[in-house]
Amino acid sequence: MFEKTSSTLANDDPMSEVLAPDKLLQRCQDMYTSFNSATTTPDAHADEKLLAWKILNADDCTFIRQVFYGLYRYKKLINVLITAFFHSKSGEVQRSDVNMYMVFTYISLLRLRELTFYPYRRLILCQEPQKMVVFLSFVFNEENLNNLCKDEWLKLYDVEFVEQIVADVLVWLPDIDELISHLEEKVYLNKKKEEEEANAWAAGGKGRATVARPFNITAPKPRVVPPEEPPQPPIRAKAPPPRKTGPTTEEQNIQQVKEQNREKMSAFYSDPKKQPFKLASDQRPTNIEKVREEVEAERAAELQFEGIAPRPAPAPTNAQVKLNSAAILREDALYKKKQEQEAKILQQYEQELRDASEFKEWQSTMLAMDEKERLEEVERRRIEMAASQQAAIDAKLKQVEDNKELVAAMRVEAAEAEEQLAAERAAQEDANRQKREKIVDDRQGIKVAQEKVTLERKVRADALIAEKAELARRMAEERALEHQRKQDLIRQLRAMENVPMAPTKEFDPTSTMEIGLLEEMSLAELKERMAVVKRKQKEEEEEKRNEIVDRKQQRENMLMEKAANISRIRDLGNTQAQMRRLKKEQVKEEVVAQQKVKREQGMLDLHERLQNKQEARKAEQARLAAEEKAIKFEQLRQAASASAVEETKFKELRKGQDRDLKVRQDRTQVLAAQYEKTKYKQETIRTTNIRNESKAKRDFIKDYDERIKQLTIAKEVAKKEELDYKTSLVEEEHTRVETMHTKGLHMSQRAVI
């Protein structure tokens, strides 16, 4: 992967068919920007593009593929940093370079350890130094990563993954600082060199100096001030039509016609001759329904048949899942932790003779009791909620009645307000009439006012033109003075150029400075020693590579041993689990058998109790029948009238109705009290929740504002430091120019002398 690519980037052989770093990065950007997930897959897109570009080097293909896959996979992570980067450095970067920054973000955050620093440095140096200075100073900054990116990354990935990314980036800070210093030197020295070349060309160049000429621009014609339009008359809305209540005239007419038609039809069908014809056979008793039920029962019996029994489902396979290194280490650590816990329990039992099984049994019993109490509490609350619901319905009905009364009162108030509004409208009409008369009088003086305003505007325009002419004259004088000052400066610089320079001495790479230092050496000796140090460094890298290979082999052997141990422990655990399952099934069967015996005994007891109750009910019915027979006989004997019997029955029914009404009234009062109590609890809970949510929201807003304030202060401090730095650079440049100017004057004076 990236290890091969790093070797490719480090290869300086001109005959190797590899892409240059800048072309390699451009291919990565083109690969990512041309991908459309709705039409193709990443693999197919990569194969198609590499074939179209005719890239034959395997390392280049691997590098482009890995960068493209990484950009597609970690798109959200990269977008977080890119968004923060463009927000913080909006005045120093261009939006068109977003794809280049995305590629460098992926390599810097996730692949820099594999790529190593030297190939990464080559990729950086092939780009524009100004862009890379801004990017590297932002990405390799611990404060930016923690404050601007880490919070958003934690919403997408695990804490360990995010912390690992930040730690990997901060490892390269010393090397990156040197690279940033090198790039800054390039940026600022290039600007300085360009300024020096421009000054030298202006001082001793062969071309003629450009003479500034004013633009031949036609003077604009004075614009005609448009006349002001007269004010529009006020728009008066029509009064709304009077409000009518009740049905409309059309609805009343329709209802009247319906009543007339209904009376006509009633009068028409009141005549016995107009009654509809009915067959006497339809009124006779028939058994067609019974016959239909018998036929349907026969058809249903024909449909009852024994179906084909389905095949049993196949048994699941016992194939084991292949474990990777992380799963092996995790499961091995879990088994070790369990073994340590078991050893600790045995050690405590040996030393302190303490067994926690009784406590755990008591704990499980108490938990079961708590669960039972919880279920009872839930049932009680359910009953209370039902009662509260009924009370809420009653309260709603009461509220509806109150609303009706309130609506009636509001209608009365609306009628009074309408009368008052009519009076105000009449007063407003009188005031409008007076205003209209006043406006008609004022319109007669509009023309005079317009002429006066036009004259004033013309005077102001003439004054403005004169002021602009004076300002242009002053600017021309200032430009002439500035041009004269520049010509003087150019003459001085040319005088400095004409001063003869001192002769230079050729440099000998085999000679030394001969100033008496202990480590004094020539440039040739220094290069030789550097070659020796590089060979030694290469040997150390080879030794370190061998050590890494040995450690990998040892790790693989260790993982193999742990995987075998895990397999053995799993087999043992499966055997024990099967034994526990069998034991649990036996216990379950015993419990089911005991419950069956208890259920049968309960059924017998219930049947016996029901039988006794049935016999007692029959005896009571026989006694009541005898008493009723005796009462009837007594009533007949006493020749009680039918009216007296009916009156007695009505009284009994009246008493029963009164008792039922009293019971329902008591039940309603109890339910209403329960509803009020439950409603009060619900309102208290709702108020508490709203208060807690409001407090949490205020705390969140306060923290967010504080954080934004801190970020704003930090940004202002950074901008101030950058402004101070640029100001110091400008001051140094001015000082240098003044120094050179002073030296040039001195040298010109000496030359004149």
Sequence and secondary structure as in RCSB ss.txt:
>XXXX:A:sequence
MFEKTSSTLANDDPMSEVLAPDKLLQRCQDMYTSFNSATTTPDAHADEKLLAWKILNADDCTFIRQVFYGLYRYK
KLINVLITAFFHSKSGEVQRSDVNMYMVFTYISLLRLRELTFYPYRRLILCQEPQKMVVFLSFVFNEENLNNLCK
DEWLKLYDVEFVEQIVADVLVWLPDIDELISHLEEKVYLNKKKEEEEANAWAAGGKGRATVARPFNITAPKPRVV
PPEEPPQPPIRAKAPPPRKTGPTTEEQNIQQVKEQNREKMSAFYSDPKKQPFKLASDQRPTNIEKVREEVEAERA
AELQFEGIAPRPAPAPTNAQVKLNSAAILREDALYKKKQEQEAKILQQYEQELRDASEFKEWQSTMLAMDEKERL
EEVERRRIEMAASQQAAIDAKLKQVEDNKELVAAMRVEAAEAEEQLAAERAAQEDANRQKREKIVDDRQGIKVAQ
EKVTLERKVRADALIAEKAELARRMAEERALEHQRKQDLIRQLRAMENVPMAPTKEFDPTSTMEIGLLEEMSLAE
LKERMAVVKRKQKEEEEEKRNEIVDRKQQRENMLMEKAANISRIRDLGNTQAQMRRLKKEQVKEEVVAQQKVKRE
QGMLDLHERLQNKQEARKAEQARLAAEEKAIKFEQLRQAASASAVEETKFKELRKGQDRDLKVRQDRTQVLAAQY
EKTKYKQETIRTTNIRNESKAKRDFIKDYDERIKQLTIAKEVAKKEELDYKTSLVEEEHTRVETMHTKGLHMSQR
AVI
>XXXX:A:secstr
 HHHHHHHHH   TTS    HHHHHHHHHHHHHT  TTT  HHHHHHHHHHHHT   HHHHHHHHHHHHHHHHTH
HHHHHHHHHHHHHTTTTS GGGHHHHHHHHHHHHHSHHHH HHHHHHHHHTS HHHHHHHHHHHT HHHIIIIIH
HHHHTTS HHHHHHHHHHHHHTHHHHHHHHHHHHHHHHHHHHHHHHHHHHHHHH SS                  
                    S  HHHHHHHHHHHHHHHHHHHHHTSGGGS    GGGGS   HHHHHHHHHHHHH
HHT                     HHHHHHHHHHHHHHHHHHHHHHHHHHHH    HHHHHHHHHHHHHHHHHHH
HHHHHHHHHHHHHHHHHHHHHHHHHHHHHHHHHHHHHHHHHHHHHHHHHHHHHHHHHHHHHHHHHHHHTTHHHHH
HHHHHHHHHHHHHHHHHHHHHHHHHHHHHHHHHHHHHHHHHHHHHHHHS         TT    S  TT   HHH
HHHHHHHHHHHHHHHHHHHHHHHHHHHHHHHHHHHHHHHHHHHHHHHHHHHHHHHHHHHHHHHHHHHHHHHHHHH
HHHHHHHHHHHHHHHHHHHHHHHHHHHHHHHHHHHHHTT  HHHHHHHHHHHHHHHHHHHHHHHHHHHHHHHHHH
HHHHHHHHHHHHHHHHHHHHHHHHHHHHHHHHHHHHHHHHHHHHHHHHHHHHHHHHHHHHHHHHHHHHHHHHHHH
HH 
